[in-house]
């Protein structure tokens, strides 16, 4: 899939056990066109079957991380079916991030607005440059950011999410960190190094533990506290018997380095 300059709308490079996906529509501020949504979905489908990759980073070329949906594409028709299909594909792509066995990190160097902010919120982790900004400004153009509100509210809580959604005003990287939309903020010059260091640290862990732990966390966050403890207790009791837990515990007790994970 290509953009207006005949370059792919999404790039991928693998650095060891880390896959880096680069949004590549800089001329359109990396707006999530149907083509880019489909390209992301295709890569997530491939990554779901890739046992060599243990962590995924999503970054972007140009002066924006992503400005959200491509409004020219949105206004190209008044057909409900077209819009429903486009937004459904986008929602499915966002959910694919959660269902991937690998942790996914958003690397945000500039603005992330509307569905671009949604993409950040949908990722498991986010490292932001200190000059990055985040907003859900649909209200400013007469369109409430409904689908972005789903992961945003689950990241920052209802009152902070509604403050962003009702006003459309951007928030700073520091505010995003305080509220839980991003997990780390670094100086612009450190963004590449810090993000890759985090990804490589995660990639050094057992892929089985990463995948099962990610699934466990997202499931128990939807439960009440008693259900969550029951679910996590059963998981922990079973996980202790697995090979990677035995290897890791023995290595720790014997003051050895990380073992060679077996993934069982």
MOVENSUL-V840860 format. One record per residue. RES is the residue in three letters. SS is DSSP state (H for helix, E for strand, - for the rest). PHI is phi in whole degrees, -180 to 180 (* if undefined). OMEGA is omega in radians with two decimals (999 if undefined). Layout:
RES&SS&PHI&OMEGA + RES&SS&PHI&OMEGA
This chain:
UNK&-&*&-3.05 + UNK&E&-126&3.07 + UNK&-&-101&-3.04 + UNK&-&-61&-3.13 + UNK&-&-95&3.12 + UNK&-&65&3.01 + UNK&-&-101&3.09 + UNK&E&-60&3.12 + UNK&-&-75&3.11 + UNK&E&-139&3.10 + UNK&E&-109&3.04 + UNK&E&-135&2.96 + UNK&E&-137&3.12 + UNK&E&-109&3.06 + UNK&E&-114&-3.05 + UNK&-&64&-3.11 + UNK&-&-97&3.13 + UNK&E&-112&3.04 + UNK&E&-98&3.13 + UNK&E&-112&3.09 + UNK&E&-103&-3.07 + UNK&E&-117&3.02 + UNK&E&-65&-2.96 + UNK&-&-131&2.98 + UNK&-&-123&-3.02 + UNK&H&-60&3.14 + UNK&H&-65&-3.13 + UNK&H&-113&-3.14 + UNK&-&54&3.10 + UNK&-&54&3.05 + UNK&-&-58&-3.08 + UNK&E&-83&3.04 + UNK&-&-68&3.07 + UNK&H&-58&3.12 + UNK&H&-64&3.14 + UNK&H&-70&3.07 + UNK&H&-58&-3.13 + UNK&H&-67&3.12 + UNK&H&-67&3.08 + UNK&H&-63&3.14 + UNK&H&-60&-3.14 + UNK&H&-63&3.12 + UNK&H&-68&3.12 + UNK&H&-64&3.09 + UNK&H&-63&3.10 + UNK&H&-67&-3.09 + UNK&H&-65&3.14 + UNK&H&-61&-3.14 + UNK&-&-103&-3.04 + UNK&-&-95&-3.09 + UNK&-&-89&3.10 + UNK&-&-86&-3.12 + UNK&-&-86&-3.08 + UNK&-&-115&3.10 + UNK&E&-154&-3.11 + UNK&E&-126&3.05 + UNK&E&-117&3.03 + UNK&E&-111&3.14 + UNK&E&-129&-3.11 + UNK&E&-150&3.01 + UNK&-&-91&3.04 + UNK&-&95&-2.99 + UNK&-&-93&3.08 + UNK&E&-144&2.95 + UNK&E&-70&2.98 + UNK&E&-168&3.14 + UNK&-&-92&3.10 + UNK&-&98&3.13 + UNK&E&-65&3.09 + UNK&-&-78&-3.02 + UNK&H&-68&3.05 + UNK&H&-65&3.09 + UNK&H&-67&3.13 + UNK&H&-59&-3.08 + UNK&-&-88&3.14 + UNK&-&-74&-3.13 + UNK&-&-156&3.03 + UNK&-&-103&-3.06 + UNK&-&-73&-3.14 + UNK&H&-60&-3.11 + UNK&H&-60&3.10 + UNK&H&-62&-3.10 + UNK&H&-68&3.13 + UNK&H&-63&3.13 + UNK&H&-64&-3.13 + UNK&H&-61&-3.09 + UNK&H&-72&3.08 + UNK&H&-63&3.11 + UNK&H&-63&3.11 + UNK&H&-66&3.13 + UNK&H&-63&3.11 + UNK&H&-63&3.11 + UNK&H&-64&3.12 + UNK&H&-63&3.13 + UNK&H&-66&3.11 + UNK&H&-62&3.10 + UNK&H&-62&3.14 + UNK&H&-64&-3.05 + UNK&H&-86&3.08 + UNK&-&-62&3.06 + UNK&-&-70&-3.12 + UNK&-&-88&2.95 + UNK&E&-62&-3.10 + UNK&E&-120&-3.11 + UNK&E&-114&2.97 + UNK&E&-86&3.06 + UNK&E&-109&-2.94 + UNK&E&-109&-3.07 + UNK&-&-103&-3.04 + UNK&-&-153&-3.08 + UNK&E&-79&3.03 + UNK&E&-134&-3.04 + UNK&E&-124&3.09 + UNK&-&52&-3.14 + UNK&H&-65&3.01 + UNK&H&-69&3.04 + UNK&H&-67&3.06 + UNK&H&-58&3.13 + UNK&H&-62&3.08 + UNK&H&-62&-3.11 + UNK&H&-65&-3.13 + UNK&H&-74&3.14 + UNK&-&-73&-3.14 + UNK&-&-68&-3.13 + UNK&E&-138&3.06 + UNK&E&-148&3.03 + UNK&E&-109&-3.05 + UNK&E&-119&2.93 + UNK&E&-66&-3.11 + UNK&-&-63&3.10 + UNK&-&-100&3.08 + UNK&-&-73&3.09 + UNK&E&-138&-3.04 + UNK&E&-134&-3.14 + UNK&E&-158&2.97 + UNK&-&-124&-2.94 + UNK&H&-92&-3.11 + UNK&H&-55&-3.13 + UNK&H&-58&-3.13 + UNK&H&-72&3.13 + UNK&H&-116&3.07 + UNK&-&78&-3.10 + UNK&-&-142&3.14 + UNK&-&-61&-3.11 + UNK&-&-76&-3.04 + UNK&H&-66&-3.13 + UNK&H&-70&3.03 + UNK&H&-60&-3.11 + UNK&H&-67&-3.07 + UNK&H&-67&3.10 + UNK&H&-74&3.14 + UNK&H&-61&3.14 + UNK&H&-62&3.13 + UNK&H&-77&3.06 + UNK&H&-84&-2.91 + UNK&H&-113&-3.10 + UNK&-&91&-2.95 + UNK&H&-67&-3.04 + UNK&H&-70&3.11 + UNK&H&-70&3.11 + UNK&H&-63&-3.12 + UNK&H&-67&3.04 + UNK&H&-61&3.10 + UNK&H&-67&-3.05 + UNK&H&-72&-3.12 + UNK&H&-79&-3.08 + UNK&H&-97&-3.05 + UNK&-&73&-3.07 + UNK&-&-78&3.13 + UNK&-&-73&3.03 + UNK&E&-118&-3.12 + UNK&E&-77&3.08 + UNK&H&-62&3.14 + UNK&H&-65&3.08 + UNK&H&-66&3.10 + UNK&H&-61&3.09 + UNK&H&-67&3.14 + UNK&H&-59&-3.05 + UNK&H&-86&3.10 + UNK&-&99&3.09 + UNK&-&-75&3.04 + UNK&-&-124&-3.08 + UNK&-&-101&3.13 + UNK&E&-147&3.02 + UNK&E&-127&-3.11 + UNK&E&-134&3.07 + UNK&-&-62&-3.12 + UNK&H&-51&-3.11 + UNK&H&-69&-3.09 + UNK&H&-101&-2.99 + UNK&H&-60&-3.12 + UNK&H&-61&-3.08 + UNK&H&-65&-3.08 + UNK&H&-66&-3.14 + UNK&H&-67&-3.13 + UNK&H&-68&3.09 + UNK&H&-63&3.09 + UNK&H&-63&-3.13 + UNK&H&-62&-3.12 + UNK&H&-70&3.05 + UNK&H&-61&3.12 + UNK&H&-63&-3.09 + UNK&H&-66&3.12 + UNK&-&-79&-3.09 + UNK&-&-85&3.11 + UNK&-&-62&3.12 + UNK&H&-62&3.10 + UNK&H&-65&-3.14 + UNK&H&-65&3.12 + UNK&H&-60&-3.09 + UNK&H&-66&-3.13 + UNK&H&-70&3.12 + UNK&H&-65&3.10 + UNK&H&-63&3.13 + UNK&H&-62&3.11 + UNK&H&-57&-3.06 + UNK&H&-62&-3.08 + UNK&H&-65&3.11 + UNK&H&-70&-3.05 + UNK&H&-72&3.10 + UNK&-&-68&3.10 + UNK&-&-94&-3.08 + UNK&-&-102&2.94 + UNK&-&-76&-2.98 + UNK&H&-61&-3.11 + UNK&H&-65&3.09 + UNK&H&-63&-3.12 + UNK&H&-63&3.11 + UNK&H&-65&3.13 + UNK&H&-63&3.14 + UNK&H&-65&-3.12 + UNK&H&-69&3.11 + UNK&H&-64&3.13 + UNK&H&-63&3.11 + UNK&H&-62&-3.08 + UNK&H&-62&-3.11 + UNK&H&-62&3.10 + UNK&H&-75&-3.07 + UNK&H&-66&-3.13 + UNK&-&-60&-3.09 + UNK&-&-84&-3.06 + UNK&-&-80&-3.04 + UNK&H&-58&-3.07 + UNK&H&-64&3.10 + UNK&H&-67&3.11 + UNK&H&-63&3.13 + UNK&H&-63&-3.09 + UNK&H&-67&3.14 + UNK&H&-65&3.13 + UNK&H&-63&3.13 + UNK&H&-64&3.13 + UNK&H&-67&-3.11 + UNK&H&-62&-3.11 + UNK&-&-91&3.10 + UNK&-&55&3.08 + UNK&-&-105&3.09 + UNK&-&-77&3.12 + UNK&-&-61&3.11 + UNK&-&-78&3.00 + UNK&-&-87&-3.03 + UNK&-&-65&3.13 + UNK&-&-97&3.12 + UNK&-&72&3.10 + UNK&-&-133&999
